Amino acid sequence: MNTLNQQYEEKVRPCIDLIDSLRSLGVEKDLALPAIAVIGDQSSGKSSVLEALSGVALPRGSGIVTRCPLELKMKRKKEGERWHGKISHQYYREEIDDPADVEKKIREAQDELAGVGVGISDDLISLEIASPDVPDLTLIDLPGIARVAVKGQPENIGDQIKRLIQKFIKRQETISLVVVPCNVDIATTEALKMAQEVDPDGERTLGILTKPDLVDKGTEETVVDIVHNEVIHLKKGYMIVKCRGQKEITGEAFFQDHFFSSCCIPKLAEKLTLELVHHIERSLPRLEEQIEEKLAQTQAEMERYGNGPPTDAAERLVYLIDKVTAFTQDAINLAAGEELQCGDKLNVFSTLRREFGRWNIHLDQSGLNGECYILNLQQQFE
């Protein structure tokens, strides 16, 4: 953890501070900012990975546990400062003083947005955590990919989840953590397939192998080949993590004799630290362009409205009269067929000319069809 903190202080913190300042200005409402999304098939262990990285307890259980996108914003506080949290969704905000209440609050938020049951919702739940024990990261937990609908779920639940995941991972600003259990065939995982579709070069995809304690004896070399990038190649490669809550392996010698012994959550966090800062650095030039484009559009739109109403009551009355007069003149010009400054779409004459042309073609075709119909009737009676 000391190594991780040092990495943040020296390399990541300046970038994260910049992104946080953009968020505080509301830029995130219009532009996507760099983030990390955790995706995986159902029961792949993705929520456990996210929990281990953040230190926050998330809902656990069988079936679809994550039913709404959960954006986890973590900000590291100074040593000695108290833990503090805040959960928000739509127009709801609530402060959290005890980390033990986080799981309950998330479940309540999901029930409110997606309904009590097993349905999902696109509505985002935002959980902000400030603590001396967390790094500065933004993580997004997404629903696990379901293959078969269970009781109470719509038949197309799988398609709904895929569409939701696609919405996040297609953003160039998002790093995808694809979580795959070690005891399944990696080639059959839907999550990795989805990541490859939106990121074929693997520039922003990292494979996470979970549940190494469930690897069948004799199949260890297959897992080794995956980690060595010899099965499905990813430029960012793969890492193995062993989260709490899994059964301890019987043969501990396996972990001691292989590289699995060094694959743990702190190393994954350190890896993500470097990956995220590089991703932010690559995203900043394009982000600057997008901000400038959005600023120019907003300024142009504001210029169309003029300076706005004055503060003085008498001047406001004059301002209103001027606006009503201008609107009346525009209506007169429009009725006279004059083209307004806002474009030729408001030229009544040209619009009517096009519509009459379409109407004429329709009448001609209808007349021909009518003549053919009458001719057919005459032939039948003859």
RAWOPE-V873979 format. One record per pair of residues at least 4 apart in sequence whose C-alpha atoms are under 8 Angstrom apart, sorted by sequence separation. I is the first residue (numbers start at 1). GAP is how many residues later the second one is. D is the distance in Angstrom with one decimal. If there is no record, write none. Layout:
i=I gap=GAP d=D
i=I gap=GAP d=D
This chain:
i=1 gap=4 d=6.2
i=2 gap=4 d=6.2
i=3 gap=4 d=6.2
i=4 gap=4 d=6.4
i=5 gap=4 d=6.2
i=6 gap=4 d=6.2
i=7 gap=4 d=5.7
i=8 gap=4 d=4.5
i=9 gap=4 d=5.3
i=10 gap=4 d=8.0
i=11 gap=4 d=7.6
i=12 gap=4 d=6.1
i=13 gap=4 d=5.9
i=14 gap=4 d=6.4
i=15 gap=4 d=6.4
i=16 gap=4 d=6.0
i=17 gap=4 d=6.1
i=18 gap=4 d=6.4
i=19 gap=4 d=6.3
i=20 gap=4 d=6.2
i=21 gap=4 d=6.4
i=22 gap=4 d=6.6
i=23 gap=4 d=5.5
i=26 gap=4 d=7.9
i=27 gap=4 d=6.0
i=28 gap=4 d=5.7
i=40 gap=4 d=5.9
i=45 gap=4 d=6.4
i=46 gap=4 d=6.3
i=47 gap=4 d=6.0
i=48 gap=4 d=6.0
i=49 gap=4 d=6.2
i=50 gap=4 d=6.2
i=51 gap=4 d=5.4
i=52 gap=4 d=7.5
i=61 gap=4 d=6.2
i=66 gap=4 d=7.8
i=77 gap=4 d=6.4
i=88 gap=4 d=5.4
i=89 gap=4 d=6.9
i=98 gap=4 d=7.5
i=101 gap=4 d=6.2
i=102 gap=4 d=6.2
i=103 gap=4 d=6.3
i=104 gap=4 d=6.2
i=105 gap=4 d=6.1
i=106 gap=4 d=6.2
i=107 gap=4 d=6.2
i=108 gap=4 d=6.3
i=109 gap=4 d=6.2
i=110 gap=4 d=5.5
i=111 gap=4 d=4.5
i=112 gap=4 d=7.3
i=115 gap=4 d=6.8
i=130 gap=4 d=7.4
i=149 gap=4 d=5.6
i=153 gap=4 d=6.5
i=156 gap=4 d=6.3
i=157 gap=4 d=6.3
i=158 gap=4 d=6.3
i=159 gap=4 d=6.1
i=160 gap=4 d=6.3
i=161 gap=4 d=6.2
i=162 gap=4 d=6.0
i=163 gap=4 d=6.3
i=164 gap=4 d=7.0
i=165 gap=4 d=6.3
i=166 gap=4 d=5.7
i=167 gap=4 d=7.5
i=170 gap=4 d=7.6
i=180 gap=4 d=7.6
i=185 gap=4 d=7.2
i=189 gap=4 d=6.7
i=190 gap=4 d=6.2
i=191 gap=4 d=6.3
i=192 gap=4 d=6.2
i=193 gap=4 d=6.4
i=194 gap=4 d=6.8
i=195 gap=4 d=5.8
i=196 gap=4 d=4.6
i=199 gap=4 d=6.7
i=202 gap=4 d=7.7
i=211 gap=4 d=7.5
i=215 gap=4 d=6.8
i=216 gap=4 d=7.3
i=219 gap=4 d=7.1
i=220 gap=4 d=6.4
i=221 gap=4 d=6.2
i=222 gap=4 d=6.5
i=223 gap=4 d=6.3
i=224 gap=4 d=6.2
i=225 gap=4 d=6.4
i=226 gap=4 d=5.7
i=229 gap=4 d=5.0
i=233 gap=4 d=7.1
i=234 gap=4 d=7.6
i=242 gap=4 d=7.7
i=251 gap=4 d=7.9
i=252 gap=4 d=6.5
i=253 gap=4 d=5.9
i=254 gap=4 d=6.2
i=255 gap=4 d=7.0
i=256 gap=4 d=7.5
i=257 gap=4 d=7.8
i=259 gap=4 d=7.0
i=263 gap=4 d=6.6
i=264 gap=4 d=6.5
i=265 gap=4 d=6.1
i=266 gap=4 d=6.2
i=267 gap=4 d=6.1
i=268 gap=4 d=6.2
i=269 gap=4 d=6.1
i=270 gap=4 d=6.7
i=271 gap=4 d=6.2
i=272 gap=4 d=5.7
i=273 gap=4 d=6.3
i=274 gap=4 d=6.3
i=275 gap=4 d=6.1
i=276 gap=4 d=6.1
i=277 gap=4 d=6.2
i=278 gap=4 d=6.2
i=279 gap=4 d=6.1
i=280 gap=4 d=6.0
i=281 gap=4 d=7.8
i=282 gap=4 d=7.9
i=283 gap=4 d=6.0
i=284 gap=4 d=6.0
i=285 gap=4 d=6.5
i=286 gap=4 d=6.2
i=287 gap=4 d=6.2
i=288 gap=4 d=6.2
i=289 gap=4 d=6.2
i=290 gap=4 d=6.0
i=291 gap=4 d=6.0
i=292 gap=4 d=6.1
i=293 gap=4 d=6.2
i=294 gap=4 d=6.1
i=295 gap=4 d=6.1
i=296 gap=4 d=6.1
i=297 gap=4 d=6.2
i=298 gap=4 d=6.1
i=299 gap=4 d=6.2
i=300 gap=4 d=6.6
i=301 gap=4 d=7.0
i=302 gap=4 d=6.7
i=303 gap=4 d=7.5
i=311 gap=4 d=7.4
i=312 gap=4 d=6.1
i=313 gap=4 d=6.5
i=314 gap=4 d=6.6
i=315 gap=4 d=6.1
i=316 gap=4 d=6.1
i=317 gap=4 d=6.3
i=318 gap=4 d=6.2
i=319 gap=4 d=6.3
i=320 gap=4 d=6.2
i=321 gap=4 d=6.0
i=322 gap=4 d=6.1
i=323 gap=4 d=6.1
i=324 gap=4 d=6.1
i=325 gap=4 d=6.2
i=326 gap=4 d=6.2
i=327 gap=4 d=6.3
i=328 gap=4 d=6.3
i=329 gap=4 d=6.1
i=330 gap=4 d=6.0
i=331 gap=4 d=6.2
i=332 gap=4 d=6.2
i=333 gap=4 d=6.3
i=334 gap=4 d=5.5
i=339 gap=4 d=7.1
i=340 gap=4 d=7.0
i=342 gap=4 d=7.7
i=343 gap=4 d=7.9
i=347 gap=4 d=6.2
i=348 gap=4 d=6.0
i=349 gap=4 d=6.0
i=350 gap=4 d=6.4
i=351 gap=4 d=6.3
i=352 gap=4 d=5.9
i=353 gap=4 d=6.2
i=354 gap=4 d=6.4
i=355 gap=4 d=6.1
i=356 gap=4 d=6.0
i=357 gap=4 d=6.4
i=358 gap=4 d=6.3
i=359 gap=4 d=6.2
i=360 gap=4 d=6.2
i=361 gap=4 d=6.2
i=362 gap=4 d=6.0
i=363 gap=4 d=6.0
i=364 gap=4 d=6.3
i=365 gap=4 d=6.2
i=366 gap=4 d=6.1
i=367 gap=4 d=6.2
i=368 gap=4 d=6.2
i=369 gap=4 d=6.2
i=370 gap=4 d=6.3
i=371 gap=4 d=6.1
i=372 gap=4 d=6.2
i=373 gap=4 d=6.4
i=374 gap=4 d=6.3
i=375 gap=4 d=6.3
i=376 gap=4 d=6.3
i=377 gap=4 d=6.4
i=378 gap=4 d=6.2
i=7 gap=5 d=6.7
i=8 gap=5 d=5.1
i=9 gap=5 d=7.9
i=22 gap=5 d=5.5
i=23 gap=5 d=5.5
i=28 gap=5 d=6.2
i=40 gap=5 d=7.8
i=51 gap=5 d=5.3
i=60 gap=5 d=6.1
i=88 gap=5 d=4.5
i=96 gap=5 d=7.2
i=110 gap=5 d=7.0
i=111 gap=5 d=4.7
i=114 gap=5 d=5.8
i=149 gap=5 d=6.6
i=169 gap=5 d=6.0
i=195 gap=5 d=7.6
i=196 gap=5 d=7.5
i=199 gap=5 d=6.9
i=215 gap=5 d=6.7
i=225 gap=5 d=5.3
i=226 gap=5 d=5.2
i=229 gap=5 d=6.7
i=255 gap=5 d=5.2
i=256 gap=5 d=5.6
i=263 gap=5 d=7.6
i=310 gap=5 d=6.1
i=311 gap=5 d=6.8
i=333 gap=5 d=5.2
i=334 gap=5 d=6.8
i=339 gap=5 d=6.0
i=346 gap=5 d=7.7
i=22 gap=6 d=7.2
i=40 gap=6 d=6.2
i=51 gap=6 d=5.9
i=59 gap=6 d=6.3
i=87 gap=6 d=6.0
i=88 gap=6 d=6.4
i=96 gap=6 d=7.4
i=110 gap=6 d=7.9
i=111 gap=6 d=7.4
i=114 gap=6 d=5.2
i=149 gap=6 d=5.6
i=168 gap=6 d=7.2
i=169 gap=6 d=7.4
i=180 gap=6 d=6.9
i=186 gap=6 d=7.9
i=196 gap=6 d=6.9
i=199 gap=6 d=7.2
i=225 gap=6 d=6.4
i=226 gap=6 d=7.0
i=255 gap=6 d=4.8
i=310 gap=6 d=5.5
i=333 gap=6 d=7.5
i=334 gap=6 d=7.1
i=340 gap=6 d=6.6
i=344 gap=6 d=7.9
i=345 gap=6 d=7.1
i=39 gap=7 d=6.6
i=51 gap=7 d=6.3
i=59 gap=7 d=7.2
i=86 gap=7 d=7.2
i=87 gap=7 d=5.5
i=114 gap=7 d=5.0
i=148 gap=7 d=7.9
i=149 gap=7 d=7.4
i=169 gap=7 d=6.4
i=309 gap=7 d=6.0
i=333 gap=7 d=7.5
i=339 gap=7 d=6.6
i=340 gap=7 d=7.0
i=38 gap=8 d=6.4
i=86 gap=8 d=5.7
i=87 gap=8 d=6.6
i=113 gap=8 d=6.4
i=149 gap=8 d=6.2
i=229 gap=8 d=6.1
i=339 gap=8 d=4.9
i=38 gap=9 d=8.0
i=86 gap=9 d=4.4
i=87 gap=9 d=7.3
i=148 gap=9 d=7.9
i=149 gap=9 d=7.3
i=180 gap=9 d=7.3
i=228 gap=9 d=7.7
i=229 gap=9 d=7.2
i=310 gap=9 d=7.5
i=338 gap=9 d=6.3
i=85 gap=10 d=6.0
i=86 gap=10 d=5.3
i=113 gap=10 d=6.8
i=148 gap=10 d=7.0
i=195 gap=10 d=7.0
i=227 gap=10 d=7.0
i=228 gap=10 d=7.7
i=309 gap=10 d=6.5
i=330 gap=10 d=7.3
i=337 gap=10 d=5.7
i=338 gap=10 d=7.9
i=47 gap=11 d=7.0
i=84 gap=11 d=7.8
i=85 gap=11 d=4.7
i=146 gap=11 d=7.2
i=147 gap=11 d=5.7
i=227 gap=11 d=5.2
i=337 gap=11 d=5.4
i=38 gap=12 d=7.3
i=84 gap=12 d=6.3
i=85 gap=12 d=6.3
i=146 gap=12 d=5.1
i=179 gap=12 d=7.7
i=226 gap=12 d=7.4
i=227 gap=12 d=6.6
i=334 gap=12 d=7.0
i=337 gap=12 d=5.3
i=47 gap=13 d=7.7
i=84 gap=13 d=5.4
i=85 gap=13 d=7.8
i=145 gap=13 d=6.4
i=178 gap=13 d=6.3
i=227 gap=13 d=7.8
i=334 gap=13 d=6.4
i=335 gap=13 d=6.8
i=19 gap=14 d=7.2
i=83 gap=14 d=7.1
i=84 gap=14 d=7.4
i=85 gap=14 d=7.4
i=178 gap=14 d=6.1
i=334 gap=14 d=6.4
i=19 gap=15 d=8.0
i=83 gap=15 d=7.6
i=84 gap=15 d=7.8
i=110 gap=15 d=8.0
i=146 gap=15 d=7.5
i=83 gap=16 d=7.6
i=109 gap=16 d=7.3
i=145 gap=16 d=6.2
i=144 gap=17 d=7.6
i=145 gap=17 d=6.8
i=178 gap=17 d=7.5
i=87 gap=18 d=7.6
i=143 gap=18 d=6.6
i=43 gap=19 d=7.3
i=87 gap=19 d=7.9
i=106 gap=19 d=7.9
i=176 gap=19 d=7.1
i=43 gap=20 d=7.4
i=54 gap=20 d=7.6
i=89 gap=20 d=7.5
i=240 gap=20 d=7.0
i=42 gap=21 d=7.0
i=242 gap=21 d=7.5
i=243 gap=21 d=7.9
i=42 gap=22 d=7.1
i=143 gap=22 d=7.7
i=241 gap=22 d=5.6
i=242 gap=22 d=6.1
i=243 gap=22 d=7.4
i=142 gap=23 d=6.6
i=240 gap=23 d=5.4
i=241 gap=23 d=4.9
i=242 gap=23 d=7.3
i=239 gap=24 d=6.9
i=240 gap=24 d=7.0
i=241 gap=24 d=6.0
i=169 gap=26 d=7.2
i=178 gap=27 d=7.1
i=180 gap=27 d=7.4
i=182 gap=27 d=5.6
i=207 gap=27 d=7.6
i=241 gap=27 d=7.5
i=166 gap=28 d=7.6
i=170 gap=28 d=5.5
i=176 gap=28 d=6.2
i=177 gap=28 d=6.1
i=178 gap=28 d=6.2
i=179 gap=28 d=6.2
i=180 gap=28 d=6.1
i=181 gap=28 d=5.4
i=182 gap=28 d=5.7
i=183 gap=28 d=7.3
i=206 gap=28 d=7.2
i=212 gap=28 d=7.4
i=169 gap=29 d=7.1
i=170 gap=29 d=7.7
i=175 gap=29 d=4.9
i=176 gap=29 d=4.8
i=177 gap=29 d=5.1
i=178 gap=29 d=4.9
i=179 gap=29 d=4.7
i=180 gap=29 d=5.0
i=181 gap=29 d=4.6
i=182 gap=29 d=5.9
i=183 gap=29 d=7.4
i=205 gap=29 d=7.1
i=207 gap=29 d=7.7
i=209 gap=29 d=7.1
i=212 gap=29 d=7.5
i=213 gap=29 d=7.8
i=239 gap=29 d=7.1
i=174 gap=30 d=7.2
i=175 gap=30 d=5.9
i=176 gap=30 d=6.3
i=177 gap=30 d=6.0
i=178 gap=30 d=5.8
i=179 gap=30 d=6.0
i=180 gap=30 d=6.1
i=181 gap=30 d=5.5
i=182 gap=30 d=5.5
i=205 gap=30 d=7.8
i=206 gap=30 d=5.4
i=207 gap=30 d=6.2
i=208 gap=30 d=5.7
i=209 gap=30 d=6.0
i=210 gap=30 d=6.0
i=211 gap=30 d=7.4
i=212 gap=30 d=6.5
i=175 gap=31 d=7.7
i=177 gap=31 d=6.5
i=179 gap=31 d=6.9
i=181 gap=31 d=7.4
i=183 gap=31 d=6.1
i=203 gap=31 d=7.9
i=205 gap=31 d=6.4
i=206 gap=31 d=6.0
i=207 gap=31 d=4.4
i=208 gap=31 d=5.1
i=209 gap=31 d=4.6
i=210 gap=31 d=5.4
i=211 gap=31 d=6.0
i=182 gap=32 d=7.3
i=183 gap=32 d=5.0
i=202 gap=32 d=5.1
i=203 gap=32 d=6.2
i=204 gap=32 d=7.3
i=206 gap=32 d=6.0
i=207 gap=32 d=6.4
i=208 gap=32 d=5.8
i=209 gap=32 d=6.3
i=210 gap=32 d=6.0
i=211 gap=32 d=7.6
i=90 gap=33 d=7.6
i=119 gap=33 d=7.9
i=182 gap=33 d=6.1
i=183 gap=33 d=7.1
i=201 gap=33 d=7.4
i=202 gap=33 d=5.3
i=203 gap=33 d=6.8
i=206 gap=33 d=7.9
i=208 gap=33 d=7.1
i=210 gap=33 d=7.6
i=213 gap=33 d=7.6
i=214 gap=33 d=7.9
i=89 gap=34 d=7.5
i=90 gap=34 d=7.8
i=118 gap=34 d=6.6
i=119 gap=34 d=6.1
i=201 gap=34 d=7.1
i=202 gap=34 d=6.7
i=213 gap=34 d=6.8
i=89 gap=35 d=6.3
i=117 gap=35 d=7.3
i=118 gap=35 d=6.1
i=119 gap=35 d=7.8
i=211 gap=35 d=6.9
i=213 gap=35 d=6.3
i=214 gap=35 d=7.4
i=89 gap=36 d=4.9
i=213 gap=36 d=4.9
i=88 gap=37 d=6.0
i=89 gap=37 d=6.2
i=87 gap=38 d=7.2
i=88 gap=38 d=5.2
i=119 gap=38 d=7.9
i=87 gap=39 d=5.7
i=88 gap=39 d=6.6
i=87 gap=40 d=4.5
i=86 gap=41 d=5.8
i=87 gap=41 d=6.3
i=120 gap=41 d=7.7
i=182 gap=41 d=6.6
i=57 gap=42 d=7.7
i=68 gap=42 d=6.2
i=85 gap=42 d=7.1
i=86 gap=42 d=5.1
i=122 gap=42 d=6.5
i=56 gap=43 d=6.9
i=57 gap=43 d=7.3
i=67 gap=43 d=6.3
i=85 gap=43 d=5.4
i=86 gap=43 d=6.8
i=58 gap=44 d=7.2
i=59 gap=44 d=5.4
i=85 gap=44 d=4.5
i=57 gap=45 d=6.6
i=58 gap=45 d=5.0
i=59 gap=45 d=7.8
i=68 gap=45 d=7.8
i=84 gap=45 d=6.0
i=85 gap=45 d=6.2
i=145 gap=45 d=7.3
i=187 gap=45 d=7.6
i=56 gap=46 d=7.3
i=57 gap=46 d=5.8
i=68 gap=46 d=7.2
i=83 gap=46 d=7.5
i=84 gap=46 d=5.2
i=145 gap=46 d=7.2
i=59 gap=47 d=7.3
i=67 gap=47 d=6.9
i=83 gap=47 d=5.8
i=84 gap=47 d=6.6
i=58 gap=48 d=7.6
i=59 gap=48 d=6.9
i=83 gap=48 d=4.6
i=82 gap=49 d=6.5
i=83 gap=49 d=7.4
i=81 gap=50 d=7.1
i=82 gap=50 d=7.8
i=67 gap=51 d=7.4
i=81 gap=51 d=6.8
i=67 gap=52 d=6.7
i=68 gap=52 d=5.9
i=69 gap=52 d=7.8
i=80 gap=52 d=7.3
i=67 gap=53 d=4.5
i=68 gap=53 d=5.2
i=69 gap=53 d=6.7
i=71 gap=53 d=7.0
i=73 gap=53 d=7.4
i=75 gap=53 d=7.8
i=77 gap=53 d=6.1
i=78 gap=53 d=7.8
i=79 gap=53 d=5.4
i=64 gap=54 d=6.6
i=67 gap=54 d=6.4
i=68 gap=54 d=6.1
i=69 gap=54 d=6.9
i=70 gap=54 d=6.1
i=71 gap=54 d=6.1
i=72 gap=54 d=6.1
i=73 gap=54 d=6.1
i=74 gap=54 d=5.9
i=75 gap=54 d=6.2
i=76 gap=54 d=5.7
i=77 gap=54 d=5.0
i=78 gap=54 d=5.5
i=68 gap=55 d=6.3
i=69 gap=55 d=5.1
i=70 gap=55 d=4.9
i=71 gap=55 d=4.7
i=72 gap=55 d=4.9
i=73 gap=55 d=4.6
i=74 gap=55 d=4.8
i=75 gap=55 d=4.8
i=76 gap=55 d=5.2
i=77 gap=55 d=4.5
i=68 gap=56 d=6.2
i=69 gap=56 d=6.2
i=70 gap=56 d=6.0
i=71 gap=56 d=6.0
i=72 gap=56 d=5.9
i=73 gap=56 d=6.1
i=74 gap=56 d=5.9
i=75 gap=56 d=6.6
i=76 gap=56 d=5.1
i=77 gap=56 d=7.9
i=68 gap=57 d=6.8
i=70 gap=57 d=7.2
i=72 gap=57 d=7.4
i=74 gap=57 d=7.8
i=76 gap=57 d=6.7
i=76 gap=58 d=5.3
i=75 gap=59 d=6.6
i=76 gap=59 d=5.2
i=74 gap=60 d=6.4
i=75 gap=60 d=6.2
i=76 gap=60 d=5.6
i=74 gap=61 d=6.4
i=75 gap=61 d=4.6
i=74 gap=62 d=5.2
i=75 gap=62 d=7.0
i=73 gap=63 d=7.7
i=74 gap=63 d=5.3
i=73 gap=64 d=6.2
i=74 gap=64 d=6.2
i=73 gap=65 d=4.6
i=72 gap=66 d=5.6
i=73 gap=66 d=6.6
i=71 gap=67 d=7.0
i=72 gap=67 d=5.1
i=71 gap=68 d=5.9
i=72 gap=68 d=6.0
i=71 gap=69 d=4.4
i=72 gap=69 d=7.8
i=70 gap=70 d=5.4
i=71 gap=70 d=6.6
i=69 gap=71 d=6.7
i=70 gap=71 d=5.1
i=69 gap=72 d=5.9
i=70 gap=72 d=6.6
i=69 gap=73 d=4.9
i=68 gap=74 d=6.9
i=69 gap=74 d=7.0
i=66 gap=75 d=7.3
i=67 gap=75 d=7.7
i=68 gap=75 d=6.8
i=204 gap=75 d=7.9
i=66 gap=76 d=6.4
i=67 gap=76 d=5.7
i=66 gap=77 d=4.7
i=65 gap=78 d=7.2
i=66 gap=78 d=7.1
i=55 gap=79 d=7.2
i=64 gap=79 d=6.7
i=65 gap=79 d=7.9
i=54 gap=80 d=6.2
i=64 gap=80 d=6.5
i=54 gap=81 d=7.8
i=64 gap=82 d=7.7
i=50 gap=89 d=7.6
i=50 gap=91 d=7.2
i=47 gap=94 d=6.9
i=46 gap=95 d=7.9
i=44 gap=100 d=7.8
i=38 gap=101 d=7.3
i=42 gap=101 d=7.8
i=43 gap=101 d=7.1
i=175 gap=101 d=7.7
i=35 gap=102 d=7.8
i=36 gap=102 d=6.2
i=37 gap=102 d=5.8
i=38 gap=102 d=6.1
i=39 gap=102 d=7.1
i=42 gap=102 d=4.2
i=35 gap=103 d=5.4
i=36 gap=103 d=4.8
i=37 gap=103 d=4.5
i=38 gap=103 d=5.2
i=39 gap=103 d=6.0
i=41 gap=103 d=5.0
i=42 gap=103 d=5.2
i=35 gap=104 d=6.2
i=36 gap=104 d=6.0
i=37 gap=104 d=6.1
i=38 gap=104 d=6.3
i=39 gap=104 d=7.4
i=40 gap=104 d=5.5
i=41 gap=104 d=4.4
i=42 gap=104 d=5.8
i=175 gap=104 d=8.0
i=35 gap=105 d=7.4
i=37 gap=105 d=7.2
i=39 gap=105 d=6.7
i=40 gap=105 d=6.4
i=41 gap=105 d=6.7
i=173 gap=106 d=7.6
i=173 gap=107 d=8.0
i=173 gap=110 d=6.6
i=16 gap=120 d=6.7
i=16 gap=121 d=7.7
i=13 gap=123 d=7.2
i=39 gap=126 d=7.5
i=8 gap=127 d=7.3
i=8 gap=128 d=7.6
i=5 gap=130 d=7.2
i=37 gap=131 d=7.5
i=37 gap=132 d=7.1
i=46 gap=133 d=5.6
i=45 gap=134 d=6.9
i=44 gap=135 d=6.3
i=45 gap=135 d=7.7
i=44 gap=136 d=5.7
i=45 gap=136 d=7.2
i=37 gap=137 d=6.6
i=39 gap=137 d=7.0
i=44 gap=137 d=5.5
i=35 gap=138 d=6.5
i=36 gap=138 d=5.5
i=37 gap=138 d=6.1
i=38 gap=138 d=6.1
i=39 gap=138 d=6.1
i=40 gap=138 d=5.7
i=41 gap=138 d=7.6
i=32 gap=139 d=7.5
i=34 gap=139 d=4.5
i=35 gap=139 d=4.9
i=36 gap=139 d=4.7
i=37 gap=139 d=5.0
i=38 gap=139 d=4.7
i=39 gap=139 d=5.2
i=40 gap=139 d=4.9
i=41 gap=139 d=7.4
i=33 gap=140 d=6.0
i=34 gap=140 d=5.6
i=35 gap=140 d=6.3
i=36 gap=140 d=6.0
i=37 gap=140 d=6.0
i=38 gap=140 d=6.3
i=39 gap=140 d=6.1
i=40 gap=140 d=6.4
i=32 gap=141 d=6.5
i=33 gap=141 d=7.9
i=34 gap=141 d=7.7
i=36 gap=141 d=7.1
i=38 gap=141 d=7.1
i=41 gap=148 d=6.8
i=41 gap=149 d=6.5
i=40 gap=150 d=7.6
i=41 gap=150 d=5.9
i=40 gap=151 d=5.0
i=39 gap=152 d=6.3
i=40 gap=152 d=7.7
i=45 gap=165 d=6.5
i=44 gap=166 d=7.3
i=45 gap=166 d=7.6
i=52 gap=191 d=6.7
i=49 gap=192 d=7.8
i=52 gap=192 d=7.8
i=49 gap=194 d=6.5
i=48 gap=195 d=6.3
i=48 gap=196 d=7.6
i=53 gap=212 d=6.6
i=52 gap=213 d=6.7
i=53 gap=213 d=7.9
i=49 gap=216 d=7.9
i=53 gap=216 d=6.5
i=36 gap=240 d=8.0
i=35 gap=241 d=7.9
i=34 gap=242 d=7.9
i=34 gap=245 d=7.3
i=34 gap=246 d=6.1
i=34 gap=249 d=7.3
i=31 gap=256 d=7.8
i=31 gap=259 d=7.5
i=31 gap=260 d=7.9
i=12 gap=261 d=6.9
i=4 gap=262 d=7.4
i=12 gap=262 d=7.6
i=15 gap=262 d=6.7
i=7 gap=263 d=7.6
i=12 gap=264 d=7.9
i=1 gap=265 d=6.3
i=4 gap=265 d=7.1
i=8 gap=265 d=7.0
i=12 gap=265 d=5.4
i=15 gap=265 d=6.9
i=4 gap=266 d=5.4
i=7 gap=266 d=7.1
i=11 gap=266 d=7.1
i=15 gap=266 d=7.6
i=3 gap=267 d=7.6
i=7 gap=267 d=7.9
i=4 gap=269 d=7.5
